[in-house]
Amino acid sequence: MPVSIFIQTLNEEENLPGCLDSVSWCDDVVVLDSLSTDGTESICESRGCRFFARAYDGRGPHQNWAMENIDFKHKWVFYLDADEHMTPELREEIERIASDPNEDRVAFYCGRRNIFMGKWLKHAMPPGQIMRFFQPEHIRFQRLANPTPTIDGKHGYLKHHFMHYNFSKGLTEWFERHNRYSSYESVETVKALGENPVRLLELFSADRIKRRYALKNLSFRLPGRPFLKFFYMYVLRFGVLDGRAGLTYCVLQAIYEYQIVLKVREIKRNERLASD
């Protein structure tokens, strides 16, 4: 098969078997672990995965370590988290691209179908576009959380989606995980406020990824961000059409946004005290 699969893990003995089942066709499954203390490593060994482990230092740095230090068997790599599953349609699409000798793009964004309360959040959390299919030598990642890619070459967009079971370990684990994420995001927000000015013209760019990043950069500066995020997802994005699952998810995202806001305030307050 012309594609390697890259998976990142931290105590994923519950999710990993399903993820690996979805890529059982692949002859090069590579797992980068963040020093798990459960049965993650033994599952990888029993499934024939190549296993690497290192201390986690943020999503961007962690992924860059893999790009620079892991020798993938194939030219093309598709990245999955342990709570995500490949689909047959997506497999067919990426194998077709990887087998095309005339393909001049070096990376592809891909959407995902997010499942919550047994339902696809079609409106509240639409597929979006995430960098997941690439040639490692042409890509690096920035940011500690929700990394943004730097691509050396042309990029494209995949037609099919993978499946994302974001709440597979329950709400308690989701809150614990997003407490960590909000800490990373608060650091990146403070950094963006100081280093990345708003470029309004990029809000109208023909490139959807540029538009997304410009909107995110603008959102850092808006008051009432938790409320605005809820309104955007539940009303403007028609999350209301996803029923109770949509309402619950939009509320959870507003809570997550409020965590980031509070931690940004704390960082700024500590910086002011340190400078006095």
C-alpha positions in Angstrom: 0.0 0.0 0.0 1.4 3.5 -0.9 0.4 5.2 2.4 1.8 5.1 5.9 -0.5 5.8 8.9 0.6 8.0 11.8 -1.2 7.8 15.1 -0.5 9.8 18.3 -1.5 8.3 21.7 -1.7 8.8 25.4 -3.4 6.1 27.4 -5.6 5.0 24.5 -6.2 1.3 25.2 -9.9 1.9 24.9 -9.9 3.7 21.5 -6.8 2.3 19.8 -8.2 -1.1 18.7 -11.1 0.5 16.7 -8.7 2.9 15.1 -6.3 0.1 14.2 -9.1 -2.0 12.8 -10.0 0.8 10.4 -6.4 0.9 9.0 -5.7 -2.9 9.1 -5.0 -2.8 5.3 -1.9 -0.6 5.9 1.6 -2.2 6.1 3.2 0.8 7.9 1.3 1.9 11.0 3.4 4.2 13.2 2.4 5.2 16.7 4.0 8.1 18.6 3.1 7.7 22.3 3.3 10.3 25.1 4.5 7.9 27.8 1.2 6.0 28.3 0.8 4.1 31.6 -2.0 1.7 30.3 -1.9 -1.1 27.7 -1.4 1.2 24.7 2.1 -0.1 23.9 1.2 -3.8 24.3 -1.8 -3.3 21.9 0.6 -1.7 19.3 3.1 -4.6 19.7 0.3 -7.2 19.2 -0.9 -5.4 16.1 2.5 -5.1 14.5 2.7 -1.3 14.8 6.0 0.6 14.9 6.0 2.2 18.4 7.9 5.4 19.5 7.5 7.2 22.8 8.6 10.6 24.1 7.3 13.2 26.6 4.6 15.4 25.2 5.6 19.0 24.7 2.6 20.4 22.8 0.9 19.2 19.6 3.0 21.2 17.1 6.4 20.2 18.6 5.3 16.6 19.1 4.3 16.3 15.5 7.4 18.1 14.2 9.5 15.6 16.1 7.8 12.8 14.2 8.3 14.5 10.9 12.0 14.9 11.6 12.9 11.7 13.3 10.6 8.9 12.1 11.5 7.2 8.8 8.1 6.4 7.3 8.0 3.5 4.9 6.0 5.4 2.3 6.2 8.9 0.7 2.7 9.8 1.8 1.4 9.8 5.4 -2.1 10.0 6.8 -2.4 11.1 10.4 -5.2 9.9 12.8 -5.8 10.3 16.5 -6.8 7.1 18.4 -10.4 8.2 18.6 -10.7 8.5 14.8 -11.4 5.9 12.2 -10.5 5.7 8.5 -13.4 5.1 6.1 -13.2 2.9 2.9 -14.1 5.9 0.7 -11.3 8.0 2.2 -8.8 5.1 1.9 -9.6 4.8 -1.8 -9.2 8.5 -2.3 -5.8 8.8 -0.6 -4.4 5.7 -2.2 -5.4 7.0 -5.6 -3.6 10.3 -4.9 -0.5 8.5 -3.5 -0.3 6.2 -6.6 -0.5 9.1 -9.1 3.1 9.9 -10.4 1.8 13.2 -11.8 0.5 14.5 -8.5 2.3 17.8 -7.7 0.5 18.7 -4.5 2.4 17.7 -1.3 -0.4 18.0 1.3 -4.1 17.7 1.6 -6.7 19.0 4.1 -9.4 16.6 5.2 -12.8 16.9 6.9 -14.1 14.7 9.7 -17.5 13.6 10.9 -17.8 14.3 14.6 -20.0 11.9 16.6 -21.6 12.9 19.9 -24.4 11.2 21.8 -24.6 8.7 18.9 -25.2 11.4 16.3 -23.2 13.1 13.6 -23.0 16.8 14.5 -23.6 17.9 11.0 -24.3 21.5 11.8 -22.9 22.2 15.3 -19.5 20.8 14.4 -19.3 20.5 10.6 -16.4 18.6 9.0 -14.1 21.6 8.6 -10.7 21.1 7.1 -7.6 19.8 8.9 -4.2 19.0 7.6 -4.0 15.2 7.7 -2.5 13.8 4.5 1.0 14.9 3.5 4.6 14.2 2.5 6.5 14.6 5.8 9.5 16.4 4.3 7.2 19.2 3.1 5.3 20.0 6.2 5.9 21.4 9.7 3.5 22.4 12.4 3.1 25.5 14.7 1.2 26.1 17.9 1.0 24.0 21.1 -2.7 23.1 20.5 -4.7 22.9 17.3 -1.5 23.2 15.2 -1.4 25.2 12.0 0.7 23.7 9.2 3.5 25.3 7.2 3.6 23.7 3.8 6.5 23.7 1.4 4.6 23.3 -1.8 1.0 23.1 -3.2 -1.9 21.8 -1.2 -5.3 20.4 -1.9 -8.6 19.3 -0.3 -9.9 15.7 0.1 -13.5 14.9 -0.8 -14.2 12.3 1.8 -14.1 12.4 5.6 -12.8 10.3 8.5 -14.9 9.6 11.6 -14.2 11.3 14.9 -15.5 9.8 18.2 -14.5 12.8 20.4 -16.5 11.7 23.4 -15.6 8.0 23.3 -14.2 8.1 26.9 -17.1 10.1 28.3 -17.6 13.7 29.5 -15.3 13.5 32.4 -12.3 12.7 30.2 -13.4 15.4 27.7 -13.4 18.1 30.4 -9.9 16.9 31.7 -8.5 17.0 28.2 -10.0 20.4 27.3 -8.7 21.8 30.6 -5.2 21.0 29.2 -6.1 22.3 25.8 -7.3 25.6 27.2 -4.0 26.1 28.9 -2.2 25.6 25.6 -4.7 27.8 23.8 -4.4 30.6 26.3 -0.6 30.7 25.8 -1.1 30.8 22.0 -3.7 33.5 22.3 -1.5 35.8 24.2 1.3 35.2 21.7 -1.1 35.9 18.8 -2.3 39.1 20.3 1.3 40.3 20.5 2.6 39.0 17.2 -0.2 38.6 14.7 -2.0 41.7 13.6 -5.5 41.4 12.1 -5.4 41.3 8.3 -8.9 42.0 7.3 -8.3 41.3 3.6 -7.6 37.7 4.5 -11.1 37.3 5.7 -12.1 37.4 2.0 -9.3 35.3 0.7 -10.1 32.6 -2.0 -8.2 30.1 0.2 -10.6 28.8 2.9 -7.8 28.0 5.3 -6.5 31.6 5.2 -10.1 32.8 5.8 -10.3 30.4 8.8 -7.0 31.6 10.4 -7.9 35.3 9.8 -11.3 34.8 11.5 -9.7 33.0 14.4 -7.1 35.8 14.8 -9.9 38.3 14.8 -11.9 36.3 17.4 -9.0 36.6 19.9 -9.8 40.4 20.1 -13.6 40.2 20.4 -15.4 40.7 23.7 -17.9 38.1 24.9 -16.1 35.3 23.0 -17.9 32.4 24.8 -21.3 33.9 23.9 -20.3 34.7 20.4 -19.0 31.2 19.9 -22.2 29.7 21.1 -24.3 32.0 18.9 -22.1 31.3 15.9 -22.3 27.5 16.3 -25.9 27.1 17.5 -27.6 29.9 15.5 -25.5 30.9 12.5 -24.2 27.4 11.9 -27.7 25.9 12.6 -26.4 23.7 15.4 -30.1 23.9 16.6 -30.9 21.4 13.9 -28.7 18.7 15.6 -31.2 18.6 18.5 -30.2 17.9 22.1 -26.7 16.7 21.0 -26.2 20.0 19.1 -27.3 22.2 22.1 -25.1 20.2 24.5 -22.1 20.4 22.3 -22.4 24.1 21.7 -22.7 24.8 25.4 -19.6 22.7 26.0 -17.7 24.7 23.4 -18.8 28.0 25.1 -17.5 26.6 28.4 -14.2 25.7 26.8 -13.9 29.2 25.3 -14.5 30.7 28.7 -11.7 28.7 30.2 -9.4 30.1 27.6 -10.6 33.7 28.3 -10.0 33.3 32.0 -6.6 31.8 31.6 -5.6 34.6 29.1 -6.6 37.1 31.8 -4.6 35.3 34.4 -1.5 35.2 32.1 -1.8 39.0 31.5 -2.3 39.7 35.1 0.8 37.7 36.1 2.8 39.5 33.4 1.7 42.9 34.8 2.6 41.9 38.3 6.0 40.6 37.2 6.8 43.9 35.4 5.8 46.1 38.4 
